[in-house]
Amino acid sequence: LHENHLHYIECLRTMRNHGLYLADQSLGGNTARFTRQNPRGNRRHGLECPEERDYYPYWRKQPWKDIAILVSNTSFCEFFQTQSQNVRTYGRCQCPDSENECPFLETVCTSRNYTWVTDPSHGLKAPDCLYHPFTRDNHLGNSYEVDPSTGDFITPKPGSKPMNPHYKLTIPQDMAGKMCVIRLRYNISTNDYPSHAYADKSNAQCNYKERDGVRYDDPSCGRGTGVKADQNCPFVIGQTVCPLPDGANAVGNPDCDSTVDAYTSPPECYPLITEFTASSVPRSNRPFINLFDRDISAGAAFKLGFAVNTHQTARTFQDRSYVFRVAEAPVNASISNLGVRGRRGNIVQAYPAVEYDFVPSVLRCAEGDYIHIQFHGSDFNTARNQNNAEGWQYSDRTNIVRINSSSVNYPVYQEGIDFFNETEAVFFGWGGQDPTYCDRSIEDDDSKQNQFTNCGKLNMMPNRFPQDPAKGLKQCNARPGSYYHMSTRNNNFSNRVQKVLIIVQGPDTTAPTSSPVTLTPTSGSSASGNKKNDGLSTNAEIGISFATIIFIGFAAAAVTLYVKKKELWCFKKTIPEQPSVVSLQNFHPDGELGETINPPIST
């Protein structure tokens, strides 16, 4: 429930955009609650507005502030950046409470004698627009790293590891002191039809730079050809002919109310969505196609079925972070975040997520700088055999202890601990558990995995550790060198590895002091991401992890009474000479979303 209640009520009372591409999907209502991907309007996720969630840039006021747009075609950038509500105004209609379909166009608003108002921009810079990282199809793990400015692949350096896709955010001043949420929307498009032509400057009728401040529906500024809304054919499903002449449509099919005058003619829109030719593809749901143009009636051919769902071509998904707070840095030094990603379960059960993994899996810090250790987990994993792991069956827990190398699975004994001091090593190794309350007799892995007092499996450890985020700060005051660590609970030999290498760099150190780093996975373990993580400060950089995405935005948490807080800290303190990175992990899907297909072109 990140948006506020008024945002959702306005959505329920605002007319949907009838200029959007629907293919053959029949929407169940006329308000912004109904979209092509949510045609019945019954998929509700918190207080978000389905139409705003599905389309970018949106044509009405919305609470999200744009951070970045990551694309595969930078010709879209001018359009997206100039239409962002960071930099331009949008109008809306003020309607009386009795109006259940409030217009979104000014002409319709004023024709009903309602008041049209203009909402100011957010007053921020235009969002970044860069190339996104690439992975192979159907792969949700680590990616090829690309130069975000050119899209060129970056040759991996010796000793480096694959990275999870990410974007580096410089924390804007307007996030200071606020509880915030990051939303990521990622679009899967198809080139079977010109789904993004409206955003391609080469297909447009005007210069998008000149559109700043001009309403999105202004007819003086054209958009690309795209797929027009008059090619929608939403009522033809299950009925391929109009049984009565136009004007006497007994079945009440709006697709038949056109110029169709023969008793057995199909609706005019029917060929647009069903025919497969050298120059056209069908835009109907899960079509069957005569690929070779042979006579089916003579038994010489049959149609091939295609799993193309018009709910989903194109389609936009969404992730959201937990609520996090941007705080002033408690130390005048660079701070690097050390967190955890992944979920409970073995490699098969965790898919399409990953198993437990430290993030970053290789962390570099300079002498005198700090690491901020923040381990967040869930207490609500499913209670069945699909979440095989150690300890309490509902829980995620992570601790950190010293090991000698990536190839071993037992920690060093007390005398060998050298990165943490003894007090720190006990605190982070025990996960803050008080031995006074632990059942110290437990040495049976099988029968007491779920016993709360089983401290050996970290069952009394809080799901957010440390509870006081300031206690997670650890100064890199060990001698320069490489320090390997693991989690005793989650490093399950032959099933998964959870290890991290912390490299303390001296004044002249630019690379690990040992040989090139390779964390050797055991059988069945997941690949770990490697992000260069040089600290977190003001105008700090946050490494946001994602699948292939298009739009990243953030908002202040609007309904904190209902928000599940995890108290992840981000520090804001200016240290110009050394920017830094922190990874925000545990993005949880908030539901299925819609697509970026066509801008509004009619009422």
C-alpha positions as CSV (number, residue, x, y, z in Angstrom):
1,L,0.0,0.0,0.0
2,H,2.6,2.5,-1.1
3,E,0.2,4.9,-2.9
4,N,-2.3,6.7,-0.8
5,H,-6.1,6.0,-0.7
6,L,-7.0,9.2,-2.7
7,H,-4.8,8.0,-5.6
8,Y,-6.8,4.8,-5.9
9,I,-10.2,6.5,-5.5
10,E,-9.4,8.9,-8.3
11,C,-8.4,6.0,-10.5
12,L,-11.8,4.3,-9.8
13,R,-13.6,7.5,-10.9
14,T,-11.5,8.5,-13.9
15,M,-12.4,7.5,-17.5
16,R,-10.0,5.1,-19.0
17,N,-8.1,6.1,-22.1
18,H,-10.1,4.8,-25.1
19,G,-7.2,5.5,-27.5
20,L,-5.1,2.5,-26.3
21,Y,-4.4,-0.7,-28.3
22,L,-6.6,-3.6,-27.0
23,A,-6.4,-6.1,-29.8
24,D,-9.3,-8.5,-29.2
25,Q,-9.5,-7.9,-25.5
26,S,-12.9,-6.7,-24.2
27,L,-12.5,-4.5,-21.1
28,G,-15.1,-4.9,-18.4
29,G,-15.5,-1.2,-17.6
30,N,-14.8,2.4,-18.6
31,T,-12.5,3.6,-15.8
32,A,-8.7,3.5,-15.3
33,R,-9.1,0.3,-13.3
34,F,-9.5,-1.7,-16.5
35,T,-6.6,-2.3,-18.9
36,R,-5.7,-4.8,-21.6
37,Q,-3.7,-6.9,-19.2
38,N,-6.4,-6.6,-16.5
39,P,-9.5,-6.5,-18.6
40,R,-11.9,-7.6,-15.8
41,G,-10.4,-5.1,-13.4
42,N,-10.1,-7.9,-10.7
43,R,-6.4,-8.0,-10.2
44,R,-5.8,-5.5,-7.5
45,H,-2.4,-4.9,-5.9
46,G,-2.5,-2.5,-3.0
47,L,-3.6,1.1,-4.0
48,E,-1.9,1.3,-7.3
49,C,-3.9,2.4,-10.4
50,P,-3.8,-0.3,-13.0
51,E,-3.7,2.1,-16.0
52,E,-0.9,4.3,-14.4
53,R,1.0,1.1,-13.6
54,D,0.7,-0.2,-17.2
55,Y,1.6,2.8,-19.3
56,Y,4.5,5.2,-19.4
57,P,4.6,8.1,-19.7
58,Y,1.2,8.5,-18.0
59,W,-1.1,11.3,-18.9
60,R,-2.4,12.2,-15.4
61,K,-0.7,13.2,-12.2
62,Q,1.0,10.3,-10.4
63,P,3.1,10.1,-7.2
64,W,6.2,8.4,-8.6
65,K,9.3,10.4,-9.4
66,D,11.3,9.0,-12.3
67,I,14.9,7.9,-11.8
68,A,15.9,6.1,-15.0
69,I,14.7,4.6,-18.2
70,L,16.8,1.7,-19.5
71,V,16.2,0.9,-23.1
72,S,17.4,-1.2,-26.0
73,N,16.9,1.6,-28.5
74,T,18.0,5.1,-27.4
75,S,15.9,6.8,-30.1
76,F,13.1,6.5,-27.5
77,C,15.1,8.6,-25.0
78,E,14.0,12.1,-26.0
79,F,10.4,11.2,-25.9
80,F,10.6,9.5,-22.5
81,Q,12.7,12.2,-20.9
82,T,10.7,15.2,-22.1
83,Q,7.4,13.6,-21.1
84,S,8.6,12.7,-17.6
85,Q,6.6,14.4,-14.8
86,N,10.0,15.2,-13.3
87,V,10.2,18.1,-15.8
88,R,6.8,18.8,-17.3
89,T,3.3,19.6,-16.2
90,Y,0.2,17.5,-16.7
91,G,-3.5,18.5,-16.5
92,R,-6.5,16.8,-15.0
93,C,-10.2,17.4,-14.6
94,Q,-11.8,18.3,-11.3
95,C,-15.1,16.5,-11.3
96,P,-18.0,16.5,-8.8
97,D,-18.3,13.5,-6.5
98,S,-21.3,12.4,-8.5
99,E,-19.1,11.9,-11.6
100,N,-18.0,8.2,-11.9
101,E,-16.2,8.6,-15.2
102,C,-14.2,11.8,-14.9
103,P,-12.7,12.8,-18.2
104,F,-8.9,12.8,-18.7
105,L,-9.0,15.1,-21.7
106,E,-9.4,18.9,-21.3
107,T,-11.8,19.2,-24.2
108,V,-14.2,16.7,-22.7
109,C,-13.7,18.2,-19.2
110,T,-14.6,21.7,-20.2
111,S,-17.5,20.6,-22.4
112,R,-19.1,19.2,-19.2
113,N,-18.5,22.6,-17.4
114,Y,-15.9,21.0,-15.1
115,T,-12.7,22.7,-14.1
116,W,-9.4,21.8,-15.7
117,V,-6.3,22.2,-13.5
118,T,-2.6,21.8,-14.2
119,D,-0.3,20.0,-11.7
120,P,3.3,21.2,-11.5
121,S,6.2,19.0,-12.4
122,H,8.2,17.3,-9.6
123,G,10.9,19.9,-10.2
124,L,13.6,17.3,-10.7
125,K,16.0,16.6,-13.5
126,A,14.9,14.5,-16.4
127,P,15.5,10.7,-15.7
128,D,18.6,9.0,-17.1
129,C,18.0,7.2,-20.3
130,L,20.6,4.5,-20.9
131,Y,21.1,1.1,-22.4
132,H,20.1,-1.8,-20.2
133,P,22.2,-4.9,-19.5
134,F,21.6,-8.1,-21.6
135,T,21.0,-11.7,-20.7
136,R,20.1,-14.6,-22.9
137,D,16.4,-15.3,-23.3
138,N,14.6,-17.0,-20.4
139,H,17.5,-16.4,-18.1
140,L,16.8,-14.4,-14.9
141,G,20.2,-14.5,-13.3
142,N,23.5,-12.6,-14.0
143,S,23.9,-10.7,-17.2
144,Y,26.4,-9.4,-19.7
145,E,27.7,-6.0,-18.6
146,V,27.3,-3.2,-21.2
147,D,28.5,0.3,-21.4
148,P,25.2,2.2,-20.5
149,S,26.1,5.1,-22.9
150,T,26.9,3.0,-26.0
151,G,25.4,-0.4,-25.4
152,D,28.7,-2.1,-26.2
153,F,29.6,-5.2,-24.3
154,I,32.3,-4.7,-21.7
155,T,35.1,-7.3,-21.7
156,P,35.4,-9.0,-18.3
157,K,38.5,-8.2,-16.4
158,P,40.7,-11.1,-15.1
159,G,39.4,-12.4,-11.8
160,S,36.0,-10.7,-12.2
161,K,32.7,-12.5,-12.0
162,P,29.3,-12.2,-13.7
163,M,27.1,-9.4,-12.4
164,N,23.4,-9.2,-11.6
165,P,21.9,-6.4,-13.8
166,H,21.9,-3.1,-12.0
167,Y,21.7,0.6,-12.3
168,K,23.6,3.1,-10.1
169,L,21.5,5.8,-8.6
170,T,22.9,9.0,-7.2
171,I,20.5,9.7,-4.3
172,P,18.7,13.0,-5.0
173,Q,18.5,15.7,-2.4
174,D,14.7,15.4,-2.3
175,M,15.0,11.9,-0.8
176,A,16.8,13.2,2.3
177,G,15.2,12.2,5.6
178,K,12.3,10.4,3.9
179,M,10.9,6.9,4.0
180,C,11.0,5.9,0.3
181,V,10.0,3.0,-2.0
182,I,11.7,2.1,-5.3
183,R,9.5,0.7,-8.1
184,L,10.9,-1.0,-11.1
185,R,8.8,-1.7,-14.2
186,Y,10.2,-3.8,-17.0
187,N,8.6,-4.2,-20.4
188,I,8.7,-7.2,-22.7
189,S,7.8,-6.0,-26.2
190,T,7.4,-7.6,-29.6
191,N,8.5,-6.4,-33.1
192,D,5.6,-8.3,-34.7
193,Y,3.9,-4.9,-34.9
194,P,5.3,-1.3,-34.2
195,S,4.6,-1.4,-30.5
196,H,7.0,1.6,-29.7
197,A,6.7,3.6,-32.9
198,Y,5.0,6.5,-31.0
199,A,8.2,7.0,-29.0
200,D,10.6,6.7,-32.0
201,K,11.6,10.1,-33.0
202,S,12.4,9.0,-36.6
203,N,8.7,8.1,-37.0
204,A,7.3,11.2,-35.4
205,Q,5.8,14.3,-36.9
206,C,7.5,16.8,-34.6
207,N,10.6,17.3,-32.5
208,Y,9.9,15.9,-29.0
209,K,12.2,18.6,-27.4
210,E,9.5,21.1,-28.4
211,R,6.8,19.1,-26.6
212,D,8.0,20.0,-23.1
213,G,5.1,21.8,-21.4
214,V,2.7,20.8,-24.2
215,R,-0.2,18.6,-23.1
216,Y,0.3,14.9,-24.1
217,D,-3.0,14.9,-26.1
218,D,-2.2,18.1,-28.0
219,P,-3.1,17.3,-31.7
220,S,-0.5,19.7,-33.0
221,C,2.3,17.3,-32.1
222,G,2.1,13.9,-33.8
223,R,3.3,10.6,-32.5
224,G,4.6,7.7,-34.5
225,T,2.3,5.5,-36.5
226,G,2.1,2.6,-34.0
227,V,-1.0,0.5,-33.8
228,K,-4.2,2.6,-33.9
229,A,-7.0,2.1,-31.5
230,D,-9.5,1.9,-34.4
231,Q,-7.9,-1.5,-35.2
232,N,-9.2,-2.9,-31.9
233,C,-11.8,-5.7,-32.3
234,P,-12.7,-6.6,-28.7
235,F,-16.1,-8.1,-29.2
236,V,-15.5,-10.5,-32.1
237,I,-14.3,-13.4,-29.9
238,G,-16.4,-16.5,-30.4
239,Q,-18.5,-14.8,-33.2
240,T,-17.0,-14.3,-36.6
241,V,-20.0,-13.0,-38.5
242,C,-22.7,-10.3,-38.0
243,P,-26.0,-12.2,-38.3
244,L,-28.1,-9.2,-39.1
245,P,-27.6,-6.1,-41.3
246,D,-26.0,-3.0,-39.8
247,G,-28.7,-1.1,-37.8
248,A,-30.4,-4.3,-36.8
249,N,-27.7,-5.9,-34.7
250,A,-29.6,-8.4,-32.6
251,V,-26.6,-9.7,-30.8
252,G,-25.6,-6.3,-29.6
253,N,-22.0,-6.7,-30.9
254,P,-20.5,-3.2,-31.3
255,D,-18.0,-4.5,-33.8
256,C,-20.9,-5.2,-36.1
257,D,-22.3,-1.6,-35.9
258,S,-20.3,-0.3,-38.8
259,T,-20.8,-0.6,-42.6
260,V,-21.3,-4.3,-42.6
261,D,-24.5,-5.0,-44.6
262,A,-24.4,-8.7,-45.4
263,Y,-26.0,-11.2,-43.2
264,T,-23.0,-13.4,-43.0
265,S,-20.1,-10.9,-43.3
266,P,-17.6,-10.7,-40.5
267,P,-17.1,-7.4,-38.6
268,E,-14.9,-4.9,-40.4
269,C,-12.2,-5.2,-37.8
270,Y,-12.1,-9.0,-38.0
271,P,-9.5,-9.3,-40.8
272,L,-7.3,-6.8,-39.0
273,I,-6.8,-9.2,-36.1
274,T,-7.1,-12.6,-37.7
275,E,-5.4,-12.6,-41.1
276,F,-1.9,-14.0,-41.6
277,T,-0.3,-12.8,-44.8
278,A,3.2,-11.8,-46.0
279,S,2.5,-8.3,-44.7
280,S,0.4,-8.9,-41.6
281,V,0.2,-11.0,-38.5
282,P,-2.9,-11.8,-36.5
283,R,-3.6,-9.8,-33.3
284,S,-6.1,-12.2,-31.8
285,N,-5.7,-14.3,-28.7
286,R,-3.8,-17.6,-29.1
287,P,-4.4,-17.9,-32.9
288,F,-4.2,-20.9,-35.2
289,I,-2.5,-20.1,-38.5
290,N,-2.5,-21.7,-42.0
291,L,1.3,-21.2,-42.4
292,F,1.6,-22.7,-45.9
293,D,-1.6,-21.4,-47.5
294,R,-2.9,-24.9,-48.4
295,D,-6.5,-26.0,-48.7
296,I,-7.6,-27.0,-45.2
297,S,-11.1,-27.9,-46.4
298,A,-9.7,-30.5,-48.8
299,G,-7.8,-32.1,-46.0
300,A,-4.4,-31.0,-47.4
301,A,-3.4,-28.9,-44.5
302,F,-4.1,-27.9,-40.9
303,K,-3.4,-24.8,-38.8
304,L,-0.6,-24.4,-36.3
305,G,-1.4,-23.0,-32.9
306,F,0.6,-20.1,-31.5
307,A,0.9,-19.3,-27.8
308,V,0.5,-15.6,-28.2
309,N,-1.7,-14.1,-25.6
310,T,-3.0,-10.6,-26.4
311,H,-3.1,-9.9,-22.7
312,Q,0.7,-10.0,-22.8
313,T,2.0,-8.6,-26.1
314,A,3.6,-6.4,-25.0
315,R,3.6,-6.8,-21.3
316,T,5.0,-4.9,-18.3
317,F,6.0,-6.4,-15.0
318,Q,6.8,-4.7,-11.7
319,D,9.0,-5.1,-8.6
320,R,9.0,-2.9,-5.5
321,S,11.4,-2.5,-2.7
322,Y,10.6,-2.6,1.0
323,V,10.3,0.9,2.5
324,F,13.7,2.3,3.2
325,R,14.9,5.4,5.0
326,V,17.5,7.9,3.7
327,A,19.6,9.0,6.7
328,E,22.6,11.2,7.3
329,A,25.8,9.2,7.4
330,P,27.0,8.6,11.0
331,V,30.7,8.6,9.9
332,N,32.7,10.9,7.7
333,A,33.9,8.1,5.4
334,S,32.8,6.0,2.5
335,I,30.4,3.2,3.4
336,S,29.8,0.0,1.4
337,N,26.6,-2.0,2.0
338,L,26.9,-5.7,2.5
339,G,23.5,-7.5,2.2
340,V,22.0,-10.7,1.1
341,R,19.8,-11.8,-1.9
342,G,18.0,-15.0,-2.8
343,R,15.3,-17.1,-1.2
344,R,14.8,-20.3,0.8
345,G,15.0,-23.5,-1.2
346,N,17.4,-25.5,-3.3
347,I,18.4,-24.4,-6.8
348,V,15.3,-25.9,-8.3
349,Q,12.9,-24.7,-5.7
350,A,14.3,-21.2,-5.7
351,Y,14.0,-20.7,-9.4
352,P,13.4,-18.2,-11.0
353,A,14.9,-16.5,-8.0
354,V,18.4,-17.4,-6.8
355,E,19.6,-19.2,-3.7
356,Y,21.1,-17.3,-0.8
357,D,24.0,-15.1,-1.8
358,F,25.9,-12.2,-0.3
359,V,25.6,-9.0,-2.2
360,P,28.2,-8.0,-3.4
361,S,30.0,-11.4,-3.3
362,V,33.3,-9.5,-3.7
363,L,33.5,-6.2,-1.7
364,R,36.4,-3.8,-1.8
365,C,36.9,-1.2,0.9
366,A,39.8,1.2,1.6
367,E,41.5,1.3,5.0
368,G,39.5,3.5,7.3
369,D,36.3,3.2,5.3
370,Y,33.2,1.3,6.5
371,I,31.1,-1.7,5.6
372,H,27.4,-1.5,6.6
373,I,26.2,-5.1,7.3
374,Q,22.4,-5.4,6.9
375,F,20.8,-8.9,6.7
376,H,17.1,-9.0,6.0
377,G,15.0,-12.2,5.8
378,S,11.4,-13.4,5.8
379,D,9.4,-15.3,8.4
380,F,6.7,-16.3,5.9
381,N,8.3,-18.9,3.6
382,T,5.8,-21.7,2.6
383,A,5.6,-24.5,5.1
384,R,6.1,-27.5,2.8
385,N,9.0,-29.3,1.1
386,Q,9.4,-26.7,-1.6
387,N,11.6,-24.6,0.7
388,N,14.4,-27.0,1.7
389,A,17.0,-25.2,3.8
390,E,18.4,-25.1,7.3
391,G,16.6,-24.0,10.5
392,W,13.0,-22.9,11.1
393,Q,11.0,-23.9,8.0
394,Y,9.4,-20.4,7.5
395,S,12.5,-18.4,7.9
396,D,15.5,-16.8,6.2
397,R,18.6,-16.0,8.4
398,T,22.2,-15.1,7.6
399,N,25.3,-14.7,9.7
400,I,28.9,-14.2,8.8
401,V,32.0,-15.9,10.0
402,R,35.7,-16.0,8.8
403,I,37.0,-18.8,6.5
404,N,40.5,-19.2,5.1
405,S,39.6,-19.5,1.4
406,S,36.7,-19.9,-1.0
407,S,37.3,-23.7,-1.2
408,V,36.8,-24.6,2.4
409,N,33.6,-25.0,4.4
410,Y,34.7,-24.8,8.0
411,P,35.4,-21.4,9.7
412,V,38.8,-20.5,11.3
413,Y,39.1,-21.0,15.0
414,Q,39.2,-18.1,17.3
415,E,42.9,-17.4,17.1
416,G,42.6,-17.1,13.3
417,I,39.9,-14.4,13.3
418,D,41.5,-11.2,11.9
419,F,39.0,-9.0,10.0
420,F,36.6,-8.6,12.9
421,N,37.8,-8.1,16.5
422,E,36.5,-10.7,19.0
423,T,33.4,-8.7,20.1
424,E,32.4,-8.1,16.5
425,A,33.1,-11.7,15.4
426,V,30.8,-13.0,18.2
427,F,28.1,-10.4,17.4
428,F,28.0,-11.2,13.6
429,G,28.6,-14.9,14.0
430,W,25.9,-15.5,16.6
431,G,23.5,-13.1,14.9
432,G,22.8,-11.2,18.2
433,Q,21.4,-14.3,19.9
434,D,21.8,-14.4,23.7
435,P,23.2,-17.8,24.8
436,T,21.3,-17.4,28.1
437,Y,18.1,-18.2,26.3
438,C,19.5,-20.9,23.9
439,D,19.0,-24.6,24.3
440,R,22.7,-25.4,24.4
441,S,22.0,-29.2,24.4
442,I,20.8,-29.3,20.8
443,E,23.2,-31.1,18.5
444,D,20.5,-32.9,16.4
445,D,20.0,-31.5,13.0
446,D,16.9,-33.5,12.1
447,S,14.5,-33.4,15.0
448,K,14.9,-29.9,16.3
449,Q,15.4,-27.8,13.1
450,N,12.2,-25.8,13.9
451,Q,12.8,-25.4,17.6
452,F,12.9,-21.7,18.5
453,T,15.7,-22.1,21.0
454,N,17.9,-23.8,18.4
455,C,20.5,-21.0,18.2
456,G,22.9,-23.2,16.3
457,K,20.5,-22.8,13.3
458,L,20.0,-19.1,14.1
459,N,16.4,-19.6,15.0
460,M,16.4,-16.9,17.7
461,M,18.1,-14.4,15.4
462,P,15.9,-11.5,14.4
463,N,14.8,-11.4,10.7
464,R,16.3,-7.9,10.4
465,F,19.8,-7.9,11.7
466,P,21.2,-5.9,13.3
467,Q,18.0,-4.5,14.8
468,D,19.8,-1.2,15.3
469,P,21.2,-0.4,11.8
470,A,24.0,1.6,13.3
471,K,25.4,-1.5,14.9
472,G,26.0,-2.9,11.4
473,L,28.8,-0.5,10.7
474,K,32.2,-2.1,10.6
475,Q,35.4,-0.1,9.9
476,C,37.9,-1.6,7.5
477,N,40.8,-1.4,9.9
478,A,42.4,-4.8,9.2
479,R,45.7,-4.9,7.3
480,P,45.3,-4.8,3.5
481,G,44.5,-8.2,2.1
482,S,41.7,-10.7,1.2
483,Y,39.3,-11.9,3.9
484,Y,36.9,-14.7,3.0
485,H,33.7,-15.2,5.0
486,M,30.6,-17.5,4.8
487,S,27.2,-18.1,6.5
488,T,27.2,-21.1,8.7
489,R,23.5,-21.7,8.2
490,N,23.2,-21.3,4.5
491,N,26.5,-22.6,3.2
492,N,25.1,-26.1,2.6
493,F,27.9,-28.1,0.9
494,S,26.8,-29.7,-2.5
495,N,23.6,-27.7,-2.5
496,R,24.5,-24.0,-2.2
497,V,27.4,-21.7,-1.4
498,Q,27.0,-18.5,0.5
499,K,30.5,-16.9,0.7
500,V,31.8,-13.4,0.4
501,L,35.3,-12.0,-0.2
502,I,36.1,-8.7,1.5
503,I,39.2,-7.0,0.1
504,V,40.8,-4.3,2.2
505,Q,42.8,-2.0,0.0
506,G,45.8,0.0,1.2
507,P,46.6,3.5,-0.1
508,D,48.3,2.2,-3.3
509,T,46.2,-0.9,-3.8
510,T,44.1,-1.1,-6.9
511,A,43.6,-4.9,-7.0
512,P,43.4,-7.9,-4.6
513,T,46.6,-8.5,-2.8
514,S,46.3,-12.2,-3.5
515,S,45.9,-14.0,-6.9
516,P,42.8,-13.2,-9.0
517,V,39.7,-13.9,-7.1
518,T,37.6,-17.0,-7.9
519,L,34.9,-18.1,-5.5
520,T,34.5,-21.8,-6.3
521,P,30.9,-22.9,-6.3
522,T,30.0,-26.4,-5.2
523,S,27.7,-28.6,-7.1
524,G,24.2,-27.1,-7.4
525,S,25.2,-23.6,-6.2
526,S,24.0,-20.4,-7.9
527,A,26.3,-18.0,-9.6
528,S,27.0,-14.9,-7.5
529,G,26.9,-11.3,-8.7
530,N,30.0,-9.1,-8.5
531,K,29.4,-5.4,-8.1
532,K,32.2,-2.9,-7.5
533,N,31.1,-1.4,-4.3
534,D,33.2,1.6,-3.3
535,G,31.1,3.0,-0.5
536,L,27.9,4.9,0.2
537,S,27.9,8.6,0.9
538,T,25.9,11.7,-0.1
539,N,25.0,12.1,-3.5
540,A,25.5,8.4,-2.9
541,E,25.0,5.8,-5.5
542,I,22.6,2.9,-5.0
543,G,23.1,-0.2,-7.1
544,I,19.5,-1.2,-7.9
545,S,19.2,-4.9,-9.1
546,F,16.6,-5.9,-11.6
547,A,15.6,-8.1,-14.5
548,T,15.6,-6.3,-17.9
549,I,13.7,-3.1,-17.1
550,I,12.5,0.0,-18.7
551,F,11.3,2.4,-15.9
552,I,12.7,3.0,-12.4
553,G,11.0,5.4,-10.1
554,F,10.7,6.2,-6.4
555,A,8.1,7.7,-4.1
556,A,7.8,8.6,-0.5
557,A,5.8,6.0,1.4
558,A,2.3,7.4,1.6
559,V,0.5,5.0,4.0
560,T,3.2,4.1,6.4
561,L,0.6,2.7,8.9
562,Y,0.1,-0.3,6.5
563,V,3.5,-0.6,5.0
564,K,5.7,-3.5,6.0
565,K,9.0,-1.8,7.0
566,K,12.4,-3.5,6.8
567,E,14.4,-0.4,7.9
568,L,17.1,-0.6,5.2
569,W,19.3,2.5,5.7
570,C,20.7,4.6,2.9
571,F,23.1,7.3,3.9
572,K,23.2,10.8,2.4
573,K,26.4,12.7,3.1
574,T,28.5,14.5,0.5
575,I,32.1,13.2,0.0
576,P,32.8,14.4,-3.5
577,E,36.1,12.6,-3.9
578,Q,34.7,9.1,-3.6
579,P,31.2,8.2,-4.9
580,S,29.8,4.9,-3.6
581,V,27.4,2.1,-4.1
582,V,24.8,0.2,-2.1
583,S,22.7,-2.7,-3.3
584,L,19.0,-2.7,-2.5
585,Q,17.9,-6.3,-2.6
586,N,14.8,-8.3,-1.9
587,F,12.6,-6.7,-4.5
588,H,9.3,-8.5,-4.3
589,P,6.9,-8.8,-7.3
590,D,3.8,-6.8,-6.7
591,G,1.8,-8.4,-9.5
592,E,1.3,-8.7,-13.2
593,L,1.3,-5.4,-15.1
594,G,0.5,-4.1,-18.5
595,E,2.4,-2.7,-21.5
596,T,3.7,0.5,-23.1
597,I,1.9,0.3,-26.4
598,N,0.2,3.5,-27.6
599,P,-0.3,7.0,-26.2
600,P,-3.8,8.4,-25.9
601,I,-5.2,9.4,-29.3
602,S,-8.9,9.7,-28.6
603,T,-11.5,9.9,-25.9
